[in-house]
Amino acid sequence: MNTHDPFANDDASGATPPSDEVRAGEYVLGVLDAPGRSQAQARIDAEPAFAALVERWDQHFAWWLLQVESVAPSAHVWPRIRTDLGWPSVGGARGGVWNSLPFWRAATGLAVAAGLAAVVIGVRPPTPTPAPPAVVVQPVEPPAIEVPEAPRPVTVLARDDGSTGWVATIDPVASEVLMVPVPAPADPAGRVHELWLIAEGAAPQSLGQVSGDTAHTIEVPAALRDTLAVGATLAITLEPQAGIPHAAPTGPIVAKGGIARI
Amino acid sequence: MTDMSALQSDAASDVDALLTRVARGDQSAFESLYRSTSGKLLGICLRVLSDRAEAEDVLQDVYVTVWNKAGQFDAGRARASTWLGTIARNRSIDRLRALPAPASRAPIEIAENARDPAPSPSSHAEAAIERGRLDDCLEQLEPRRQTLIRTAFFDGATYEELAVRSGSPLGSIKSWIRRGLMQLKACLEQ
């Protein structure tokens, strides 16, 4: 093989420093150690010719870079970016979750999540269905999953980025809501998740704390039973643990979803 | 900002347009850019860092950089997706180098006559994903150079790590990769 290697004459043994061309390639490939990277980065800033070599390699390897599978970031990342930039953590104009394609894509994964809920909690579907694969729902790529029959309609509480935060299954007879979270990192500020029930045009009413990593059932107080109906919205905010249930939300909304069917 | 679905289905050229607006200080374009590209960029960070908290921390940093440096993006020279992806990847590798030595990762099989290069996300997804020129050119390299270059790229592994994981001398690893890179470049720039 080496006899036909057009670069056999190029001393690439590692003993001599490589050419700029190779050095730039090594930087982009990612094989340099920390000092090697700092050196290359200093040259990129100082030497346009070297920077051009790096850019060329970036473009050569871009194909692989863009083949990497997408993973929806947690809801807290965007507000932190805004904070780092000195902006208010919550943006102004919003298109609203209803116009959001990721939301609807997430919704296509809901039956899967509902199936998981049935498995986790032991709710029996009307007819035995095979356990769905334990997939992480990634709404950025539409999941190509055959949707199993859901035991009960569910409400998806979507995060800001369109990913599914929680899936709620409402039992109107028992006046309960089963909340199944898609686990996400805990709030670094130590706040907890509080669930709110919002009738159209009305103020949010707290249903208490909801877990961000474990499925559990939340009892709906008798006074709110009638509000737990189609057309109402379930929303989750970050709140201080003390004083739950609060009279009104104070923290940012991390996920929400409208109840379309019960 | 009202039609999120249009943004999500944007083609790469729309990402170029968004980034160009971001360069002019358009905050709503920045939010749209985040929505349409953050999943891919987190995927890139996670490929190198594995740890989600670290990857999201880097991602946060990446977007702050994107806002501050969008003016340096030149739509005539690169696609926005490449520009963004490269920042995410470089920041991730820098973070990886700054972390305590990672738990040793899987050994690399580089038998000279190995038929299949080590599994990697790109080969794993090959059935579903269009092959690129890069893949075709890589395939012309001898198997162990293919394996090393793929592993280096997808794991962000240093020469030293590759030497340990493959059980080969550092000098040989450097030599194989450097020659592989030059062959790859010759093929890609034909």
Boltz contact constraints between the chains, C-beta under 6 A:
constraints:
  - contact:
      token1: [A, 1]
      token2: [B, 142]
      max_distance: 6.0
  - contact:
      token1: [A, 7]
      token2: [B, 179]
      max_distance: 6.0
  - contact:
      token1: [A, 7]
      token2: [B, 182]
      max_distance: 6.0
  - contact:
      token1: [A, 12]
      token2: [B, 175]
      max_distance: 6.0
  - contact:
      token1: [A, 12]
      token2: [B, 178]
      max_distance: 6.0
  - contact:
      token1: [A, 12]
      token2: [B, 179]
      max_distance: 6.0
  - contact:
      token1: [A, 13]
      token2: [B, 171]
      max_distance: 6.0
  - contact:
      token1: [A, 13]
      token2: [B, 175]
      max_distance: 6.0
  - contact:
      token1: [A, 14]
      token2: [B, 171]
      max_distance: 6.0
  - contact:
      token1: [A, 14]
      token2: [B, 174]
      max_distance: 6.0
  - contact:
      token1: [A, 14]
      token2: [B, 175]
      max_distance: 6.0
  - contact:
      token1: [A, 18]
      token2: [B, 178]
      max_distance: 6.0
  - contact:
      token1: [A, 22]
      token2: [B, 178]
      max_distance: 6.0
  - contact:
      token1: [A, 22]
      token2: [B, 181]
      max_distance: 6.0
  - contact:
      token1: [A, 25]
      token2: [B, 181]
      max_distance: 6.0
  - contact:
      token1: [A, 29]
      token2: [B, 152]
      max_distance: 6.0
  - contact:
      token1: [A, 29]
      token2: [B, 153]
      max_distance: 6.0
  - contact:
      token1: [A, 30]
      token2: [B, 93]
      max_distance: 6.0
  - contact:
      token1: [A, 30]
      token2: [B, 152]
      max_distance: 6.0
  - contact:
      token1: [A, 30]
      token2: [B, 156]
      max_distance: 6.0
  - contact:
      token1: [A, 31]
      token2: [B, 152]
      max_distance: 6.0
  - contact:
      token1: [A, 31]
      token2: [B, 158]
      max_distance: 6.0
  - contact:
      token1: [A, 31]
      token2: [B, 159]
      max_distance: 6.0
  - contact:
      token1: [A, 33]
      token2: [B, 158]
      max_distance: 6.0
  - contact:
      token1: [A, 34]
      token2: [B, 97]
      max_distance: 6.0
  - contact:
      token1: [A, 58]
      token2: [B, 86]
      max_distance: 6.0
  - contact:
      token1: [A, 60]
      token2: [B, 188]
      max_distance: 6.0
  - contact:
      token1: [A, 62]
      token2: [B, 82]
      max_distance: 6.0
  - contact:
      token1: [A, 63]
      token2: [B, 132]
      max_distance: 6.0
  - contact:
      token1: [A, 63]
      token2: [B, 134]
      max_distance: 6.0
  - contact:
      token1: [A, 64]
      token2: [B, 122]
      max_distance: 6.0
  - contact:
      token1: [A, 64]
      token2: [B, 153]
      max_distance: 6.0
  - contact:
      token1: [A, 65]
      token2: [B, 85]
      max_distance: 6.0
  - contact:
      token1: [A, 66]
      token2: [B, 81]
      max_distance: 6.0
  - contact:
      token1: [A, 67]
      token2: [B, 122]
      max_distance: 6.0
  - contact:
      token1: [A, 67]
      token2: [B, 129]
      max_distance: 6.0
  - contact:
      token1: [A, 68]
      token2: [B, 43]
      max_distance: 6.0
  - contact:
      token1: [A, 68]
      token2: [B, 44]
      max_distance: 6.0
  - contact:
      token1: [A, 68]
      token2: [B, 47]
      max_distance: 6.0
  - contact:
      token1: [A, 69]
      token2: [B, 43]
      max_distance: 6.0
  - contact:
      token1: [A, 70]
      token2: [B, 39]
      max_distance: 6.0
  - contact:
      token1: [A, 70]
      token2: [B, 40]
      max_distance: 6.0
  - contact:
      token1: [A, 70]
      token2: [B, 43]
      max_distance: 6.0
  - contact:
      token1: [A, 71]
      token2: [B, 42]
      max_distance: 6.0
  - contact:
      token1: [A, 71]
      token2: [B, 43]
      max_distance: 6.0
  - contact:
      token1: [A, 71]
      token2: [B, 46]
      max_distance: 6.0
  - contact:
      token1: [A, 72]
      token2: [B, 39]
      max_distance: 6.0
  - contact:
      token1: [A, 73]
      token2: [B, 38]
      max_distance: 6.0
  - contact:
      token1: [A, 73]
      token2: [B, 42]
      max_distance: 6.0
  - contact:
      token1: [A, 73]
      token2: [B, 56]
      max_distance: 6.0
  - contact:
      token1: [A, 73]
      token2: [B, 59]
      max_distance: 6.0
  - contact:
      token1: [A, 74]
      token2: [B, 56]
      max_distance: 6.0
  - contact:
      token1: [A, 77]
      token2: [B, 56]
      max_distance: 6.0
  - contact:
      token1: [A, 77]
      token2: [B, 59]
      max_distance: 6.0
  - contact:
      token1: [A, 77]
      token2: [B, 60]
      max_distance: 6.0
  - contact:
      token1: [A, 80]
      token2: [B, 60]
      max_distance: 6.0
  - contact:
      token1: [A, 81]
      token2: [B, 60]
      max_distance: 6.0
  - contact:
      token1: [A, 81]
      token2: [B, 63]
      max_distance: 6.0
  - contact:
      token1: [A, 84]
      token2: [B, 64]
      max_distance: 6.0
  - contact:
      token1: [A, 85]
      token2: [B, 67]
      max_distance: 6.0
  - contact:
      token1: [A, 91]
      token2: [B, 31]
      max_distance: 6.0
  - contact:
      token1: [A, 93]
      token2: [B, 1]
      max_distance: 6.0
  - contact:
      token1: [A, 95]
      token2: [B, 1]
      max_distance: 6.0
  - contact:
      token1: [A, 95]
      token2: [B, 2]
      max_distance: 6.0
  - contact:
      token1: [A, 95]
      token2: [B, 4]
      max_distance: 6.0
  - contact:
      token1: [A, 99]
      token2: [B, 4]
      max_distance: 6.0
  - contact:
      token1: [A, 100]
      token2: [B, 4]
      max_distance: 6.0
  - contact:
      token1: [A, 101]
      token2: [B, 5]
      max_distance: 6.0
  - contact:
      token1: [A, 101]
      token2: [B, 8]
      max_distance: 6.0
  - contact:
      token1: [A, 102]
      token2: [B, 8]
      max_distance: 6.0
  - contact:
      token1: [A, 140]
      token2: [B, 39]
      max_distance: 6.0
